[in-house]
Amino acid sequence: MSEPAAPTPATHAGWRKITAQILAVAIVLGAIVLALRVWRVMEWHPRTDDATARANLVGIAPRVRGQIVKLNVEDNQEVKEGDILFEIDPADFQLAVDKARAALAALDQQIELARADDVKLKYQVKAAQAGVERAKAELKQATDTLNRLQPLLPLGFAKADDVDRAETATQIASAALDAQAEQLNQAQATISTLATVTAQRPGAVAAVDLAVLELSYCKVAAPWSGRVVDLNISAGAYASAGIPVFSLLDTRRWYVMANFREGEIQHLAPGDVADVYLLAAPDRHFQGKVQGIGWAVEPEDEFSLPGHIPLIRRELNWVHIAQRFPVRIEIENPDPELFRMGASAVATIRGRR
């Protein structure tokens, strides 16, 4: 029986070539599968490193003007809600309070004096009203007498002296009525003084309250807990109403503004869960939630003026770069010691919770 032929070097080379081809095909297929897997993950879980940490920043401006006499904080200092940040010289505002209170006290004294005379003034008004009624009755009687005598005078049934006396009595009664009416007007005007000064009191009280309120504005307190930033003044500086003296960073609530390509926006929605990492602490994981997606960015290739047609530059970009839109991600577990305004971050969207 003959033995099998031993493998030749050509046979070994053929097997090695086939094995290499199979390995190359497997590598290519693995790369394709891996690429598809990565593409699928990137499509449904967009990721960006174009993100920054943010917090709300407001300017601390006094509501009254004046010289700063006390500055109780330093730049980058952490403050609590209600802490007095600085104080404005209260001297002028204290004088305004004293003046308003003095005016109110003087008005109250006038009211008390007018109220004390109220009973007497009301009696005088009633007496004047009675005098007017009496004068009206006397005028009516004198007028009626004159009207009866005048037709009798041509017939000889009345004397001229009687008619003259009746006319004189009518004139006297009319003058008496005018005098009584004037007394009534004076008495009523005296009573109206009490009503006038009483009506002025709410305005005087409001003036006092306003002066006290402006005095309280001399002490500027922190509206919420945060951190002082951009403080570059000292005590003695003059502060103007409505103009910020420095800024206060709201460290109670942090969010990340992440810029995603426009092709990835369709896979994002408010409420999506996001993984956030800070470049300052890449080993710390923070969880966030998509609060909203930006709806407008300023086009870089377009220039428009209000009321004019768009100006388009005559250029052709062979490589078109996708636009990015900002996505606001609210951080659910921020670390106040790590989060800083403008810190670089990386965000990955994981989808719904």
C-alpha positions as YAML, in Angstrom:
chain: A
units: angstrom
residues:
- id: 1
  name: MET
  ca: [0.00, 0.00, 0.00]
- id: 2
  name: SER
  ca: [1.41, 3.36, -1.05]
- id: 3
  name: GLU
  ca: [1.74, 6.29, 1.44]
- id: 4
  name: PRO
  ca: [-0.07, 9.68, 0.81]
- id: 5
  name: ALA
  ca: [1.98, 12.31, -0.85]
- id: 6
  name: ALA
  ca: [3.54, 14.91, 1.47]
- id: 7
  name: PRO
  ca: [2.23, 18.53, 1.17]
- id: 8
  name: THR
  ca: [4.29, 20.62, -1.12]
- id: 9
  name: PRO
  ca: [5.35, 24.23, -0.45]
- id: 10
  name: ALA
  ca: [2.87, 25.36, -3.14]
- id: 11
  name: THR
  ca: [0.03, 23.77, -1.18]
- id: 12
  name: HIS
  ca: [1.03, 25.60, 2.00]
- id: 13
  name: ALA
  ca: [1.18, 28.90, 0.13]
- id: 14
  name: GLY
  ca: [-2.31, 28.33, -1.29]
- id: 15
  name: TRP
  ca: [-3.80, 27.66, 2.12]
- id: 16
  name: ARG
  ca: [-2.12, 30.73, 3.56]
- id: 17
  name: LYS
  ca: [-3.48, 32.85, 0.72]
- id: 18
  name: ILE
  ca: [-7.01, 31.54, 1.24]
- id: 19
  name: THR
  ca: [-6.75, 32.09, 4.99]
- id: 20
  name: ALA
  ca: [-5.53, 35.64, 4.46]
- id: 21
  name: GLN
  ca: [-8.41, 36.38, 2.06]
- id: 22
  name: ILE
  ca: [-10.94, 34.98, 4.51]
- id: 23
  name: LEU
  ca: [-9.41, 37.06, 7.31]
- id: 24
  name: ALA
  ca: [-9.45, 40.19, 5.15]
- id: 25
  name: VAL
  ca: [-13.10, 39.64, 4.26]
- id: 26
  name: ALA
  ca: [-13.93, 39.08, 7.95]
- id: 27
  name: ILE
  ca: [-12.10, 42.27, 8.90]
- id: 28
  name: VAL
  ca: [-13.93, 44.25, 6.23]
- id: 29
  name: LEU
  ca: [-17.29, 42.82, 7.27]
- id: 30
  name: GLY
  ca: [-16.49, 43.52, 10.93]
- id: 31
  name: ALA
  ca: [-15.52, 47.07, 10.08]
- id: 32
  name: ILE
  ca: [-18.75, 47.54, 8.13]
- id: 33
  name: VAL
  ca: [-20.81, 46.12, 11.00]
- id: 34
  name: LEU
  ca: [-18.93, 48.28, 13.48]
- id: 35
  name: ALA
  ca: [-19.38, 51.36, 11.29]
- id: 36
  name: LEU
  ca: [-23.08, 50.65, 10.96]
- id: 37
  name: ARG
  ca: [-23.29, 50.14, 14.70]
- id: 38
  name: VAL
  ca: [-21.46, 53.40, 15.40]
- id: 39
  name: TRP
  ca: [-23.55, 55.22, 12.82]
- id: 40
  name: ARG
  ca: [-26.71, 53.86, 14.39]
- id: 41
  name: VAL
  ca: [-25.59, 54.90, 17.85]
- id: 42
  name: MET
  ca: [-24.53, 58.36, 16.67]
- id: 43
  name: GLU
  ca: [-27.81, 58.78, 14.80]
- id: 44
  name: TRP
  ca: [-30.06, 57.91, 17.73]
- id: 45
  name: HIS
  ca: [-27.74, 59.13, 20.50]
- id: 46
  name: PRO
  ca: [-26.17, 62.35, 19.19]
- id: 47
  name: ARG
  ca: [-23.04, 63.55, 20.94]
- id: 48
  name: THR
  ca: [-21.26, 66.88, 20.90]
- id: 49
  name: ASP
  ca: [-18.29, 68.44, 22.60]
- id: 50
  name: ASP
  ca: [-19.36, 71.91, 21.47]
- id: 51
  name: ALA
  ca: [-21.09, 72.64, 24.78]
- id: 52
  name: THR
  ca: [-20.62, 75.01, 27.69]
- id: 53
  name: ALA
  ca: [-21.96, 75.18, 31.23]
- id: 54
  name: ARG
  ca: [-24.27, 78.09, 31.90]
- id: 55
  name: ALA
  ca: [-26.19, 79.72, 34.75]
- id: 56
  name: ASN
  ca: [-28.40, 82.78, 34.90]
- id: 57
  name: LEU
  ca: [-26.52, 86.01, 35.48]
- id: 58
  name: VAL
  ca: [-28.18, 89.25, 36.59]
- id: 59
  name: GLY
  ca: [-26.85, 92.71, 37.27]
- id: 60
  name: ILE
  ca: [-27.29, 93.94, 40.84]
- id: 61
  name: ALA
  ca: [-28.49, 97.53, 40.50]
- id: 62
  name: PRO
  ca: [-29.75, 99.79, 43.31]
- id: 63
  name: ARG
  ca: [-33.21, 101.32, 43.11]
- id: 64
  name: VAL
  ca: [-31.98, 104.64, 44.51]
- id: 65
  name: ARG
  ca: [-28.89, 106.70, 43.77]
- id: 66
  name: GLY
  ca: [-26.16, 107.75, 46.17]
- id: 67
  name: GLN
  ca: [-22.68, 107.08, 47.45]
- id: 68
  name: ILE
  ca: [-21.81, 103.54, 48.52]
- id: 69
  name: VAL
  ca: [-20.78, 103.72, 52.19]
- id: 70
  name: LYS
  ca: [-20.51, 99.98, 52.87]
- id: 71
  name: LEU
  ca: [-19.40, 97.21, 50.53]
- id: 72
  name: ASN
  ca: [-19.87, 93.87, 52.28]
- id: 73
  name: VAL
  ca: [-18.77, 91.46, 49.53]
- id: 74
  name: GLU
  ca: [-15.73, 90.66, 47.41]
- id: 75
  name: ASP
  ca: [-15.36, 89.42, 43.87]
- id: 76
  name: ASN
  ca: [-16.18, 85.69, 43.46]
- id: 77
  name: GLN
  ca: [-17.62, 85.54, 47.00]
- id: 78
  name: GLU
  ca: [-20.50, 83.16, 47.68]
- id: 79
  name: VAL
  ca: [-23.55, 84.83, 49.25]
- id: 80
  name: LYS
  ca: [-26.85, 83.63, 50.65]
- id: 81
  name: GLU
  ca: [-30.33, 84.92, 49.94]
- id: 82
  name: GLY
  ca: [-31.00, 88.05, 52.01]
- id: 83
  name: ASP
  ca: [-27.33, 88.93, 52.67]
- id: 84
  name: ILE
  ca: [-26.67, 92.69, 52.52]
- id: 85
  name: LEU
  ca: [-24.37, 93.23, 49.55]
- id: 86
  name: PHE
  ca: [-23.78, 96.96, 49.89]
- id: 87
  name: GLU
  ca: [-25.34, 100.06, 51.44]
- id: 88
  name: ILE
  ca: [-25.97, 103.53, 50.02]
- id: 89
  name: ASP
  ca: [-25.68, 106.66, 52.18]
- id: 90
  name: PRO
  ca: [-29.14, 106.94, 53.83]
- id: 91
  name: ALA
  ca: [-28.84, 110.55, 55.08]
- id: 92
  name: ASP
  ca: [-30.88, 112.20, 52.30]
- id: 93
  name: PHE
  ca: [-33.55, 109.52, 52.42]
- id: 94
  name: GLN
  ca: [-33.83, 109.73, 56.22]
- id: 95
  name: LEU
  ca: [-34.43, 113.48, 55.90]
- id: 96
  name: ALA
  ca: [-37.15, 112.78, 53.35]
- id: 97
  name: VAL
  ca: [-38.81, 110.39, 55.82]
- id: 98
  name: ASP
  ca: [-38.64, 112.99, 58.61]
- id: 99
  name: LYS
  ca: [-40.11, 115.66, 56.33]
- id: 100
  name: ALA
  ca: [-42.97, 113.44, 55.20]
- id: 101
  name: ARG
  ca: [-43.78, 112.44, 58.78]
- id: 102
  name: ALA
  ca: [-43.74, 116.09, 59.91]
- id: 103
  name: ALA
  ca: [-46.15, 117.01, 57.11]
- id: 104
  name: LEU
  ca: [-48.45, 114.18, 58.14]
- id: 105
  name: ALA
  ca: [-48.35, 115.27, 61.78]
- id: 106
  name: ALA
  ca: [-49.23, 118.87, 60.82]
- id: 107
  name: LEU
  ca: [-52.11, 117.63, 58.71]
- id: 108
  name: ASP
  ca: [-53.39, 115.46, 61.55]
- id: 109
  name: GLN
  ca: [-53.35, 118.50, 63.83]
- id: 110
  name: GLN
  ca: [-55.41, 120.48, 61.31]
- id: 111
  name: ILE
  ca: [-57.87, 117.63, 61.12]
- id: 112
  name: GLU
  ca: [-58.23, 117.52, 64.92]
- id: 113
  name: LEU
  ca: [-58.83, 121.27, 65.09]
- id: 114
  name: ALA
  ca: [-61.39, 121.09, 62.30]
- id: 115
  name: ARG
  ca: [-63.10, 118.13, 63.94]
- id: 116
  name: ALA
  ca: [-63.30, 120.00, 67.29]
- id: 117
  name: ASP
  ca: [-65.15, 122.87, 65.59]
- id: 118
  name: ASP
  ca: [-67.37, 120.55, 63.62]
- id: 119
  name: VAL
  ca: [-70.36, 120.72, 66.01]
- id: 120
  name: LYS
  ca: [-70.26, 124.52, 66.20]
- id: 121
  name: LEU
  ca: [-69.86, 124.82, 62.46]
- id: 122
  name: LYS
  ca: [-72.82, 122.53, 61.83]
- id: 123
  name: TYR
  ca: [-74.95, 124.68, 64.18]
- id: 124
  name: GLN
  ca: [-73.88, 127.78, 62.28]
- id: 125
  name: VAL
  ca: [-74.86, 126.15, 59.02]
- id: 126
  name: LYS
  ca: [-78.28, 125.23, 60.38]
- id: 127
  name: ALA
  ca: [-78.76, 128.76, 61.72]
- id: 128
  name: ALA
  ca: [-77.75, 130.23, 58.38]
- id: 129
  name: GLN
  ca: [-80.13, 127.88, 56.57]
- id: 130
  name: ALA
  ca: [-82.96, 128.99, 58.90]
- id: 131
  name: GLY
  ca: [-82.04, 132.65, 58.22]
- id: 132
  name: VAL
  ca: [-82.22, 132.03, 54.50]
- id: 133
  name: GLU
  ca: [-85.63, 130.43, 54.81]
- id: 134
  name: ARG
  ca: [-86.88, 133.32, 56.97]
- id: 135
  name: ALA
  ca: [-85.54, 135.89, 54.51]
- id: 136
  name: LYS
  ca: [-87.23, 134.05, 51.65]
- id: 137
  name: ALA
  ca: [-90.57, 134.15, 53.51]
- id: 138
  name: GLU
  ca: [-90.20, 137.86, 54.26]
- id: 139
  name: LEU
  ca: [-89.31, 138.59, 50.64]
- id: 140
  name: LYS
  ca: [-92.33, 136.64, 49.46]
- id: 141
  name: GLN
  ca: [-94.61, 138.50, 51.83]
- id: 142
  name: ALA
  ca: [-93.24, 141.91, 50.79]
- id: 143
  name: THR
  ca: [-93.49, 140.99, 47.12]
- id: 144
  name: ASP
  ca: [-97.10, 139.81, 47.52]
- id: 145
  name: THR
  ca: [-98.03, 143.04, 49.32]
- id: 146
  name: LEU
  ca: [-96.44, 145.14, 46.59]
- id: 147
  name: ASN
  ca: [-98.23, 143.15, 43.89]
- id: 148
  name: ARG
  ca: [-101.61, 143.76, 45.63]
- id: 149
  name: LEU
  ca: [-101.09, 147.52, 46.12]
- id: 150
  name: GLN
  ca: [-99.73, 148.45, 42.70]
- id: 151
  name: PRO
  ca: [-103.00, 147.67, 40.78]
- id: 152
  name: LEU
  ca: [-105.04, 149.65, 43.39]
- id: 153
  name: LEU
  ca: [-102.97, 152.81, 43.10]
- id: 154
  name: PRO
  ca: [-104.45, 154.02, 39.74]
- id: 155
  name: LEU
  ca: [-107.99, 153.36, 41.04]
- id: 156
  name: GLY
  ca: [-107.49, 155.46, 44.16]
- id: 157
  name: PHE
  ca: [-107.95, 152.56, 46.56]
- id: 158
  name: ALA
  ca: [-104.30, 152.69, 47.71]
- id: 159
  name: LYS
  ca: [-102.01, 155.53, 48.66]
- id: 160
  name: ALA
  ca: [-98.67, 156.19, 46.98]
- id: 161
  name: ASP
  ca: [-96.94, 156.12, 50.37]
- id: 162
  name: ASP
  ca: [-98.21, 152.61, 50.96]
- id: 163
  name: VAL
  ca: [-96.89, 151.47, 47.59]
- id: 164
  name: ASP
  ca: [-93.50, 153.11, 48.27]
- id: 165
  name: ARG
  ca: [-93.29, 151.45, 51.67]
- id: 166
  name: ALA
  ca: [-94.15, 148.08, 50.04]
- id: 167
  name: GLU
  ca: [-91.41, 148.56, 47.43]
- id: 168
  name: THR
  ca: [-88.90, 149.51, 50.13]
- id: 169
  name: ALA
  ca: [-89.87, 146.45, 52.19]
- id: 170
  name: THR
  ca: [-89.38, 144.23, 49.13]
- id: 171
  name: GLN
  ca: [-85.90, 145.64, 48.50]
- id: 172
  name: ILE
  ca: [-84.95, 145.23, 52.17]
- id: 173
  name: ALA
  ca: [-86.20, 141.62, 52.16]
- id: 174
  name: SER
  ca: [-84.21, 140.87, 49.00]
- id: 175
  name: ALA
  ca: [-81.05, 142.34, 50.51]
- id: 176
  name: ALA
  ca: [-81.63, 140.38, 53.71]
- id: 177
  name: LEU
  ca: [-81.98, 137.18, 51.69]
- id: 178
  name: ASP
  ca: [-78.66, 137.87, 49.93]
- id: 179
  name: ALA
  ca: [-76.95, 138.45, 53.28]
- id: 180
  name: GLN
  ca: [-78.33, 135.24, 54.77]
- id: 181
  name: ALA
  ca: [-77.28, 133.30, 51.66]
- id: 182
  name: GLU
  ca: [-73.74, 134.67, 52.00]
- id: 183
  name: GLN
  ca: [-73.61, 133.61, 55.65]
- id: 184
  name: LEU
  ca: [-74.77, 130.14, 54.65]
- id: 185
  name: ASN
  ca: [-72.04, 129.93, 51.98]
- id: 186
  name: GLN
  ca: [-69.40, 130.96, 54.49]
- id: 187
  name: ALA
  ca: [-70.61, 128.41, 57.04]
- id: 188
  name: GLN
  ca: [-70.63, 125.64, 54.43]
- id: 189
  name: ALA
  ca: [-67.14, 126.64, 53.24]
- id: 190
  name: THR
  ca: [-65.88, 126.39, 56.81]
- id: 191
  name: ILE
  ca: [-67.27, 122.86, 57.07]
- id: 192
  name: SER
  ca: [-65.73, 121.91, 53.70]
- id: 193
  name: THR
  ca: [-62.27, 122.68, 55.17]
- id: 194
  name: LEU
  ca: [-62.59, 119.59, 57.39]
- id: 195
  name: ALA
  ca: [-63.51, 117.45, 54.40]
- id: 196
  name: THR
  ca: [-60.61, 118.90, 52.40]
- id: 197
  name: VAL
  ca: [-57.91, 118.25, 55.00]
- id: 198
  name: THR
  ca: [-59.35, 114.81, 55.70]
- id: 199
  name: ALA
  ca: [-59.17, 113.96, 51.99]
- id: 200
  name: GLN
  ca: [-55.50, 115.02, 51.95]
- id: 201
  name: ARG
  ca: [-54.48, 112.51, 54.62]
- id: 202
  name: PRO
  ca: [-54.20, 109.37, 52.38]
- id: 203
  name: GLY
  ca: [-51.79, 111.25, 50.13]
- id: 204
  name: ALA
  ca: [-49.69, 112.32, 53.11]
- id: 205
  name: VAL
  ca: [-49.62, 108.72, 54.42]
- id: 206
  name: ALA
  ca: [-48.55, 107.50, 50.98]
- id: 207
  name: ALA
  ca: [-45.76, 110.08, 50.94]
- id: 208
  name: VAL
  ca: [-44.46, 108.72, 54.26]
- id: 209
  name: ASP
  ca: [-44.66, 105.14, 53.01]
- id: 210
  name: LEU
  ca: [-42.80, 106.05, 49.82]
- id: 211
  name: ALA
  ca: [-40.05, 107.82, 51.75]
- id: 212
  name: VAL
  ca: [-39.67, 104.83, 54.10]
- id: 213
  name: LEU
  ca: [-39.57, 102.48, 51.11]
- id: 214
  name: GLU
  ca: [-36.85, 104.49, 49.38]
- id: 215
  name: LEU
  ca: [-34.89, 104.52, 52.65]
- id: 216
  name: SER
  ca: [-35.08, 100.71, 52.74]
- id: 217
  name: TYR
  ca: [-33.66, 100.60, 49.21]
- id: 218
  name: CYS
  ca: [-30.38, 101.97, 50.58]
- id: 219
  name: LYS
  ca: [-29.56, 98.43, 51.71]
- id: 220
  name: VAL
  ca: [-29.21, 96.16, 48.69]
- id: 221
  name: ALA
  ca: [-29.71, 92.48, 49.57]
- id: 222
  name: ALA
  ca: [-29.04, 89.33, 47.55]
- id: 223
  name: PRO
  ca: [-32.28, 88.22, 45.85]
- id: 224
  name: TRP
  ca: [-31.14, 84.60, 45.98]
- id: 225
  name: SER
  ca: [-28.09, 82.53, 46.82]
- id: 226
  name: GLY
  ca: [-25.30, 82.87, 44.31]
- id: 227
  name: ARG
  ca: [-21.78, 84.08, 43.66]
- id: 228
  name: VAL
  ca: [-20.58, 87.66, 43.13]
- id: 229
  name: VAL
  ca: [-18.80, 88.24, 39.82]
- id: 230
  name: ASP
  ca: [-17.40, 91.24, 37.95]
- id: 231
  name: LEU
  ca: [-16.94, 93.33, 41.11]
- id: 232
  name: ASN
  ca: [-14.39, 96.07, 40.44]
- id: 233
  name: ILE
  ca: [-15.41, 98.98, 42.69]
- id: 234
  name: SER
  ca: [-14.74, 100.02, 46.27]
- id: 235
  name: ALA
  ca: [-16.71, 101.79, 48.97]
- id: 236
  name: GLY
  ca: [-17.07, 105.47, 48.13]
- id: 237
  name: ALA
  ca: [-18.15, 104.90, 44.56]
- id: 238
  name: TYR
  ca: [-21.33, 106.62, 43.40]
- id: 239
  name: ALA
  ca: [-24.17, 104.31, 42.38]
- id: 240
  name: SER
  ca: [-26.94, 105.33, 40.01]
- id: 241
  name: ALA
  ca: [-30.45, 103.94, 40.15]
- id: 242
  name: GLY
  ca: [-31.00, 101.13, 37.68]
- id: 243
  name: ILE
  ca: [-27.32, 100.76, 36.70]
- id: 244
  name: PRO
  ca: [-25.67, 97.48, 37.83]
- id: 245
  name: VAL
  ca: [-22.80, 97.74, 40.28]
- id: 246
  name: PHE
  ca: [-21.74, 94.11, 39.72]
- id: 247
  name: SER
  ca: [-23.28, 90.80, 38.67]
- id: 248
  name: LEU
  ca: [-24.66, 87.89, 40.65]
- id: 249
  name: LEU
  ca: [-24.40, 84.36, 39.30]
- id: 250
  name: ASP
  ca: [-27.40, 82.17, 40.13]
- id: 251
  name: THR
  ca: [-25.71, 78.95, 41.28]
- id: 252
  name: ARG
  ca: [-28.99, 77.29, 42.25]
- id: 253
  name: ARG
  ca: [-29.70, 76.10, 38.75]
- id: 254
  name: TRP
  ca: [-27.19, 75.03, 36.11]
- id: 255
  name: TYR
  ca: [-27.70, 74.06, 32.51]
- id: 256
  name: VAL
  ca: [-25.55, 73.23, 29.49]
- id: 257
  name: MET
  ca: [-25.92, 74.85, 26.09]
- id: 258
  name: ALA
  ca: [-24.93, 72.14, 23.62]
- id: 259
  name: ASN
  ca: [-24.71, 72.84, 19.89]
- id: 260
  name: PHE
  ca: [-25.89, 69.93, 17.72]
- id: 261
  name: ARG
  ca: [-25.75, 69.66, 13.94]
- id: 262
  name: GLU
  ca: [-29.00, 70.36, 12.13]
- id: 263
  name: GLY
  ca: [-29.20, 66.76, 10.90]
- id: 264
  name: GLU
  ca: [-29.28, 65.53, 14.50]
- id: 265
  name: ILE
  ca: [-32.06, 67.83, 15.67]
- id: 266
  name: GLN
  ca: [-34.75, 65.47, 14.35]
- id: 267
  name: HIS
  ca: [-33.62, 62.87, 16.88]
- id: 268
  name: LEU
  ca: [-33.92, 65.27, 19.84]
- id: 269
  name: ALA
  ca: [-37.00, 66.30, 21.78]
- id: 270
  name: PRO
  ca: [-37.72, 68.15, 25.04]
- id: 271
  name: GLY
  ca: [-37.60, 65.72, 27.93]
- id: 272
  name: ASP
  ca: [-34.80, 63.55, 26.51]
- id: 273
  name: VAL
  ca: [-32.22, 62.35, 29.02]
- id: 274
  name: ALA
  ca: [-28.64, 63.48, 28.48]
- id: 275
  name: ASP
  ca: [-25.26, 62.44, 29.86]
- id: 276
  name: VAL
  ca: [-23.02, 65.41, 30.59]
- id: 277
  name: TYR
  ca: [-19.32, 65.52, 31.40]
- id: 278
  name: LEU
  ca: [-17.18, 68.52, 32.22]
- id: 279
  name: LEU
  ca: [-13.70, 68.77, 30.78]
- id: 280
  name: ALA
  ca: [-12.53, 69.98, 34.18]
- id: 281
  name: ALA
  ca: [-13.71, 66.69, 35.75]
- id: 282
  name: PRO
  ca: [-14.05, 64.03, 33.02]
- id: 283
  name: ASP
  ca: [-14.57, 61.26, 35.58]
- id: 284
  name: ARG
  ca: [-17.75, 62.85, 37.00]
- id: 285
  name: HIS
  ca: [-21.04, 61.97, 35.34]
- id: 286
  name: PHE
  ca: [-23.95, 64.42, 35.44]
- id: 287
  name: GLN
  ca: [-27.44, 63.72, 34.24]
- id: 288
  name: GLY
  ca: [-29.56, 66.28, 32.50]
- id: 289
  name: LYS
  ca: [-32.82, 66.72, 30.64]
- id: 290
  name: VAL
  ca: [-33.38, 68.52, 27.37]
- id: 291
  name: GLN
  ca: [-35.37, 71.62, 28.17]
- id: 292
  name: GLY
  ca: [-35.68, 73.01, 24.68]
- id: 293
  name: ILE
  ca: [-34.11, 73.22, 21.22]
- id: 294
  name: GLY
  ca: [-33.14, 76.52, 19.64]
- id: 295
  name: TRP
  ca: [-35.31, 77.70, 16.77]
- id: 296
  name: ALA
  ca: [-33.13, 80.48, 15.39]
- id: 297
  name: VAL
  ca: [-29.46, 81.20, 14.73]
- id: 298
  name: GLU
  ca: [-27.89, 84.09, 12.87]
- id: 299
  name: PRO
  ca: [-26.92, 83.06, 9.30]
- id: 300
  name: GLU
  ca: [-23.27, 83.79, 8.57]
- id: 301
  name: ASP
  ca: [-23.62, 83.98, 4.78]
- id: 302
  name: GLU
  ca: [-26.49, 86.46, 4.76]
- id: 303
  name: PHE
  ca: [-26.68, 90.14, 5.54]
- id: 304
  name: SER
  ca: [-30.03, 91.92, 5.73]
- id: 305
  name: LEU
  ca: [-31.23, 95.33, 6.79]
- id: 306
  name: PRO
  ca: [-34.77, 95.95, 8.00]
- id: 307
  name: GLY
  ca: [-36.96, 96.80, 5.04]
- id: 308
  name: HIS
  ca: [-34.36, 95.70, 2.45]
- id: 309
  name: ILE
  ca: [-33.89, 92.59, 0.37]
- id: 310
  name: PRO
  ca: [-31.27, 90.04, 1.58]
- id: 311
  name: LEU
  ca: [-27.69, 90.56, 0.48]
- id: 312
  name: ILE
  ca: [-26.16, 87.24, -0.67]
- id: 313
  name: ARG
  ca: [-22.40, 87.09, -1.19]
- id: 314
  name: ARG
  ca: [-21.26, 85.81, -4.57]
- id: 315
  name: GLU
  ca: [-19.22, 82.91, -3.23]
- id: 316
  name: LEU
  ca: [-19.34, 79.16, -3.66]
- id: 317
  name: ASN
  ca: [-18.30, 76.92, -0.80]
- id: 318
  name: TRP
  ca: [-17.28, 73.50, -2.06]
- id: 319
  name: VAL
  ca: [-17.44, 72.06, 1.43]
- id: 320
  name: HIS
  ca: [-20.76, 72.87, 3.09]
- id: 321
  name: ILE
  ca: [-20.60, 72.88, 6.89]
- id: 322
  name: ALA
  ca: [-23.79, 71.86, 8.66]
- id: 323
  name: GLN
  ca: [-25.43, 74.52, 10.80]
- id: 324
  name: ARG
  ca: [-25.55, 73.95, 14.53]
- id: 325
  name: PHE
  ca: [-28.48, 74.75, 16.80]
- id: 326
  name: PRO
  ca: [-28.26, 75.27, 20.56]
- id: 327
  name: VAL
  ca: [-29.95, 72.72, 22.81]
- id: 328
  name: ARG
  ca: [-30.55, 73.63, 26.44]
- id: 329
  name: ILE
  ca: [-29.94, 70.76, 28.88]
- id: 330
  name: GLU
  ca: [-31.01, 71.29, 32.49]
- id: 331
  name: ILE
  ca: [-28.58, 69.60, 34.90]
- id: 332
  name: GLU
  ca: [-30.36, 67.56, 37.56]
- id: 333
  name: ASN
  ca: [-27.40, 66.90, 39.88]
- id: 334
  name: PRO
  ca: [-24.95, 69.82, 39.51]
- id: 335
  name: ASP
  ca: [-21.89, 70.14, 41.73]
- id: 336
  name: PRO
  ca: [-21.51, 73.84, 42.70]
- id: 337
  name: GLU
  ca: [-17.80, 73.29, 43.25]
- id: 338
  name: LEU
  ca: [-17.24, 72.07, 39.67]
- id: 339
  name: PHE
  ca: [-19.71, 74.01, 37.56]
- id: 340
  name: ARG
  ca: [-18.47, 77.37, 36.34]
- id: 341
  name: MET
  ca: [-19.98, 79.76, 33.85]
- id: 342
  name: GLY
  ca: [-18.57, 78.97, 30.41]
- id: 343
  name: ALA
  ca: [-16.86, 75.69, 31.37]
- id: 344
  name: SER
  ca: [-16.40, 73.25, 28.46]
- id: 345
  name: ALA
  ca: [-18.66, 70.22, 28.46]
- id: 346
  name: VAL
  ca: [-19.53, 67.11, 26.46]
- id: 347
  name: ALA
  ca: [-23.17, 66.05, 26.05]
- id: 348
  name: THR
  ca: [-24.68, 62.80, 24.78]
- id: 349
  name: ILE
  ca: [-28.41, 62.36, 24.28]
- id: 350
  name: ARG
  ca: [-29.71, 58.98, 25.49]
- id: 351
  name: GLY
  ca: [-33.35, 59.48, 24.51]
- id: 352
  name: ARG
  ca: [-36.43, 59.17, 26.68]
- id: 353
  name: ARG
  ca: [-36.12, 58.28, 30.36]
...
